[in-house]
Amino acid sequence: MTATYLEVMNTRRNKLFRESVPGVGRIPDTPSEVIDVALGWSPMKLMLDLRQPSVGRYEKDYSPKDLRGLSRAVHKLLVESIAWHVYVYGHPEPVDLFDSAFDHVRRWVRRGEPHGAARPWLWQLPLEQALLQGWRVEPLYFAEGRGFTRMRVLGNWFLVDVTSENRNIVFQDSESNIFRIGDTIELTERSAA
């Protein structure tokens, strides 16, 4: 949705990444730098009321399988972002991605273990803010002996705990409008943030 409104280009095909938002329709002729979105949710549904530049509602129901697949994709993306920061960006860090501390997230990304439960992560959609077509990766940082990393893609923040067991994942984030997505979708204010 964000990529559509920002008119992000698919450079390989030299065309727009997406030309329309499911359930809302085609984007307007003039793209907007601000997407005014009202968020609604239930444990298994996300609802986005779009108020600018066009009016509409996007709804997505998530089955447990959907949430597990989404969780693995987000964790894979963020683990790869750590690798990019360590091995490509040019600022070596004292991080060994093959260390046993990463075994829990490695098993989840590669084999979906433990089976039957999603690995929680945090997501924040920008509300009434200027959006950029940028992609910002932050290095791995540690708090209370745990490793965290986050990334901003098209204004959306994604944060994961990459060194804890699935049953013991913690987050150090108390900002508003941040959703914890695991087996359900909920505001962090309503859970142990």
N, C-alpha and C positions, 0 to 999 in steps of 0.2 A: 504494500500500500504506500509506504513512504517513498520507495523507489519510483513508483508510478507518478506521484505528485511532484517529485523533484525532477522528473523527466531524465532519469539516469539512463545513459546510453549503454547498450551492449556493443562494445568496441569491436568484437569479432564479426558481428553481423552488420555493424554500422546502422543500427536501428534502436528504437526505444526498448528498454528492458521489458516493460509492460505498457500497454496502451490503455488499459482500463482496470478498475478496481472491482473484484467480484461482488455482485449485489448492489453496486453503486453506479457503475457505468464508466464511460470514457472520461478521460481527464479534460479539463477546460483548455482552451487555446493558450491561455496565459498561465504558466505554472506559478504556484505559490511558494514562497519561502516559509510560510507559517501554515501549519495544519492544526486547526482548532479541533481537538478531539475530546469527547467525554467518554470515559471508560466505565463500562459496567461488566460485572462478572458473576459467575456462580462457580461452584467447585469444578465444573467441567465445561464451562462455556466462557468465551470472551466476546464482548459486544463493544464495538467502537462506533459512536455517533459522530459523524464527520460534519462539521459546521462551516468549514472554509477550506478550499474555495468552492466546493459544491456540498450540497446537503444529502446525506444518505446514512445508512446503517450497514455495518459489516458485522456479521455474526459467524462464529466458528465454534462448533461443538467438538470437544476432544474426548476420544475414548481413552481408556488406560493404555492401549497400544500406541495411540497417537502421541500421548505424553511421553512414553518411553522413547519413541523414535526421535521426538523433538529434543529430549534431554540428551540423548547420545550425540545428536548433531551439534548441539551447542557446546558440549564438553569437548568434542573433537576439534571444533573450530578454535576454542580457547587454548587447548593444549598445543595446537599447531601455532597459535600466536605466541606462546611462550618460546617455542622452538625458533620461530622467526626472530624474536627479540634476542635470543641467546646466540644463535649461529649466523644470522644474516645481517641484522641491523648494525652490527659492528661495535657493540658495547658488551664485551664478555662479562658475564656474571658468574658468581660462584654457585651455579645451579647445574646439577647433574640430572638430566631428565630420565636417565636410566636408573636412578636411585629407587630403592624400595618404597620410599615415601609416596611415590606416584603410582604404586601398584594398584590401588583401589580404583583410581580414575582410568588407568590403562585397561584394567579388566572390564570396566563398564563400556569404554569406547570400542574395544575390540570384540567383546563377546556378550555384552549386555548383562554382565553379572554384577550384582545379584539379580536373578530373573524375577519378574513379577512386580518390580517396583522401579519407579523413575528415580534418578539421582537429582536432587533439587538444585535449582539455580535461580538467580535473581534477574529480573528484567524491568527496565524502566523506559516507557515510551515518552518522548518529549511532549509536554503539554504546553501549547501556546508559546513556543520558543522558535527562534530562527533555526532552521535545519540546514545542514551542509551535506554535500555529497561525499563527505570525508569518511575515512576509515582510520580510527586511532586505536593502536594497541598499546597497552601498558605492560610494563615488566611484572614479573611475579613478585609479590611482596608477602612478607610473613607477619603474622600477628598471633600472639599466644601459641607459638609453635606450629601454626597451621599456615599453609600456603594458599594465597588467593591471587586470581588474576581477573582483569576485566577488559572490555573492549567496547568501543563505540562504533557502530555501523549505522550510517545515515541518521545520526542523532539518537539512536536507541542504545542504551547501555545494557551489557550482559556481564554478569559476575558469577564466578564459580569458585568453590572451595575444592582445590585439586589434590589435597593430601589427606583428607579425612575419610573414614569409612562411611558407607551410605547411611547407616543408622545414626551417625554422629556428626553430621555436617552442620557447621555453624557459619554465620555471616556477621560481619562487623559493619553494618550499614543501617542507619536510622533515618535516612531521608524519607520524605513522603512520596507517595505514588510509585512505590517500588513493589513489584509483584514477585512472590515466591512461587515458582512453578516446579512441581514435582509430580506426585500422584494426583494433585489438585492444583487449582489456581487460587491464590489468596493474597491479600495485601500483607506486607510484612508487619504492619502495625497490629494485625490481628493474630499474628503468630509470634513465636519467640525469635525476634529479629537478631 
